[in-house]
């Protein structure tokens, strides 16, 4: 069967992976710590789905790429449910490494580069005709640009809808786009390239 014409209904792996993610997402959508933060954080999920689902029939990625995208979105869903500053895994990491704050958001920035490098590389090779030797470098540049774009967008949203009073230092990342951050935005963007 021509892979470019394969239908979603024929791809059992993707059906199972997507079903697991949707069930996980629904479970985390129930009583998040901050509903408005959850909604804003999930705009990324809605945007991703609005691109990947309609284009599946004409052009789709490998199962590995879809799996990596879904793993990243699952980590992101956890952060959206708890707000990034209150994710239990981040507190475990904080205690284990003797850190001063919950670094789950930095883990997600790293995961953005690590998990999405292969799908973006594949997209560039198959749709833009990038040479395989150049594709990883171009994918890293695309991810860095996207990461920077998201940081800028987060700053704009923070200015428009941010909290009225600044939260305490330990909870500064508890609200989406909090304008007072404990490190510069360019470091967040650079962290997505640590792997790439």
Protein Blocks (a to p, Z undefined) as FASTA:
>chain_A
ZZklpcfklmmmlmmmmmmmmmmmmmmmgopfblklmmmmmmmmmmmmmmmmmmmmmocc
dfklmmmmmmmmmmmmmmmmnopklgfklmmmmmmnopabdcklmmmmmmmmmmmmmmmm
mmmmmmnopafklmmmmmmmmmmmmmmmmmmmmmmmmmmmmcfbdcdfklmmmpghiabd
cbdfklmmmmmmmmZZ
